[in-house]
Amino acid sequence: MRKVWTTGMLAAVVLLTTVSTAFAQEAGEGARGVIALAAGLGIGIAAVGAALGQGRAVAAAMESIGRNPNSADRIQTPMIIGIAFIEALAIYALVIAFTLSGKV
């Protein structure tokens, strides 16, 4: 896990270095490239986060239903509502990505 965090931090440092260089330029090709990069990274990170959140929510619900099958009806509805909220956050990120890509 430490190797993953180290690689992620290294990627973030490289990305931030690139972004600061691009913002030092005039509002031309460099800024448009950074906006496109931000749109792609934003939706990618949101999709991964939503997938991990939904996976954990469903896994926990299935485990608790497996332990107590009589509580399935009381667990399923809040799980579906929670998944809808998680998916709404991913859709908000998609809207923001489309807004950013319209500025490219």
C-alpha positions as a Markdown table, in Angstrom:
| # | Residue | x | y | z |
|---|---|---|---|---|
| 1 | Met | 0.0 | 0.0 | 0.0 |
| 2 | Arg | 2.9 | 2.3 | 0.7 |
| 3 | Lys | 4.2 | 1.8 | -2.8 |
| 4 | Val | 0.8 | 2.9 | -4.2 |
| 5 | Trp | 0.8 | 6.1 | -2.1 |
| 6 | Thr | 4.4 | 6.9 | -3.1 |
| 7 | Thr | 3.5 | 6.4 | -6.8 |
| 8 | Gly | 0.4 | 8.6 | -6.4 |
| 9 | Met | 2.3 | 11.3 | -4.7 |
| 10 | Leu | 5.0 | 11.3 | -7.3 |
| 11 | Ala | 2.3 | 11.6 | -10.0 |
| 12 | Ala | 0.7 | 14.5 | -8.2 |
| 13 | Val | 4.0 | 16.3 | -7.9 |
| 14 | Val | 4.7 | 15.9 | -11.6 |
| 15 | Leu | 1.1 | 17.0 | -12.5 |
| 16 | Leu | 1.3 | 20.0 | -10.3 |
| 17 | Thr | 4.7 | 21.0 | -11.8 |
| 18 | Thr | 3.2 | 20.7 | -15.3 |
| 19 | Val | 0.1 | 22.7 | -14.3 |
| 20 | Ser | 2.2 | 25.5 | -12.8 |
| 21 | Thr | 4.3 | 25.7 | -15.9 |
| 22 | Ala | 1.2 | 25.8 | -18.1 |
| 23 | Phe | -0.4 | 28.6 | -16.1 |
| 24 | Ala | 2.8 | 30.6 | -16.5 |
| 25 | Gln | 2.0 | 30.8 | -20.2 |
| 26 | Glu | -0.5 | 33.1 | -21.8 |
| 27 | Ala | -4.1 | 31.9 | -22.1 |
| 28 | Gly | -3.5 | 29.9 | -25.2 |
| 29 | Glu | -2.8 | 26.3 | -26.0 |
| 30 | Gly | -1.2 | 25.6 | -22.6 |
| 31 | Ala | -4.2 | 26.6 | -20.6 |
| 32 | Arg | -6.6 | 24.7 | -22.8 |
| 33 | Gly | -4.5 | 21.6 | -22.4 |
| 34 | Val | -4.7 | 21.9 | -18.6 |
| 35 | Ile | -8.4 | 22.4 | -18.8 |
| 36 | Ala | -8.8 | 19.2 | -20.9 |
| 37 | Leu | -6.5 | 17.3 | -18.5 |
| 38 | Ala | -8.5 | 18.5 | -15.5 |
| 39 | Ala | -11.8 | 17.4 | -17.1 |
| 40 | Gly | -10.4 | 13.9 | -17.9 |
| 41 | Leu | -8.8 | 13.5 | -14.5 |
| 42 | Gly | -11.8 | 14.8 | -12.7 |
| 43 | Ile | -14.2 | 12.3 | -14.2 |
| 44 | Gly | -11.7 | 9.5 | -13.9 |
| 45 | Ile | -11.2 | 10.1 | -10.2 |
| 46 | Ala | -14.9 | 10.5 | -9.6 |
| 47 | Ala | -15.7 | 7.3 | -11.4 |
| 48 | Val | -13.1 | 5.3 | -9.4 |
| 49 | Gly | -14.3 | 6.9 | -6.1 |
| 50 | Ala | -18.0 | 6.1 | -6.9 |
| 51 | Ala | -17.1 | 2.5 | -7.9 |
| 52 | Leu | -15.2 | 1.9 | -4.7 |
| 53 | Gly | -18.0 | 3.5 | -2.6 |
| 54 | Gln | -20.7 | 1.4 | -4.3 |
| 55 | Gly | -18.7 | -1.7 | -4.0 |
| 56 | Arg | -18.1 | -1.3 | -0.3 |
| 57 | Ala | -21.8 | -0.4 | 0.3 |
| 58 | Val | -23.1 | -3.4 | -1.5 |
| 59 | Ala | -20.5 | -5.7 | 0.1 |
| 60 | Ala | -21.5 | -4.5 | 3.6 |
| 61 | Ala | -25.2 | -4.9 | 2.8 |
| 62 | Met | -24.8 | -8.4 | 1.4 |
| 63 | Glu | -22.7 | -9.4 | 4.4 |
| 64 | Ser | -25.4 | -8.2 | 6.8 |
| 65 | Ile | -28.2 | -9.8 | 4.8 |
| 66 | Gly | -26.1 | -13.0 | 4.8 |
| 67 | Arg | -25.8 | -12.9 | 8.6 |
| 68 | Asn | -29.5 | -12.0 | 9.1 |
| 69 | Pro | -31.7 | -12.9 | 6.1 |
| 70 | Asn | -34.8 | -11.6 | 7.9 |
| 71 | Ser | -33.5 | -8.0 | 7.7 |
| 72 | Ala | -33.1 | -8.0 | 3.9 |
| 73 | Asp | -36.1 | -5.6 | 3.4 |
| 74 | Arg | -34.8 | -3.1 | 6.0 |
| 75 | Ile | -31.3 | -3.2 | 4.5 |
| 76 | Gln | -32.0 | -3.1 | 0.8 |
| 77 | Thr | -33.9 | 0.2 | 0.7 |
| 78 | Pro | -31.3 | 2.3 | 2.5 |
| 79 | Met | -28.6 | 0.6 | 0.4 |
| 80 | Ile | -30.3 | 1.6 | -2.8 |
| 81 | Ile | -30.8 | 5.2 | -1.6 |
| 82 | Gly | -27.1 | 5.4 | -0.6 |
| 83 | Ile | -26.0 | 4.0 | -4.0 |
| 84 | Ala | -28.2 | 6.7 | -5.7 |
| 85 | Phe | -26.4 | 9.4 | -3.7 |
| 86 | Ile | -23.0 | 8.0 | -4.6 |
| 87 | Glu | -24.0 | 7.9 | -8.3 |
| 88 | Ala | -25.3 | 11.5 | -8.1 |
| 89 | Leu | -21.9 | 12.6 | -7.0 |
| 90 | Ala | -20.3 | 10.9 | -10.0 |
| 91 | Ile | -22.9 | 12.6 | -12.3 |
| 92 | Tyr | -22.1 | 16.0 | -10.8 |
| 93 | Ala | -18.4 | 15.3 | -11.7 |
| 94 | Leu | -19.5 | 14.4 | -15.2 |
| 95 | Val | -21.4 | 17.7 | -15.6 |
| 96 | Ile | -18.4 | 19.6 | -14.3 |
| 97 | Ala | -16.1 | 17.7 | -16.8 |
| 98 | Phe | -18.5 | 18.6 | -19.7 |
| 99 | Thr | -18.5 | 22.2 | -18.6 |
| 100 | Leu | -14.7 | 22.3 | -18.5 |
| 101 | Ser | -14.4 | 20.5 | -21.9 |
| 102 | Gly | -16.7 | 23.2 | -23.3 |
| 103 | Lys | -14.1 | 25.8 | -22.5 |
| 104 | Val | -11.4 | 24.0 | -24.5 |
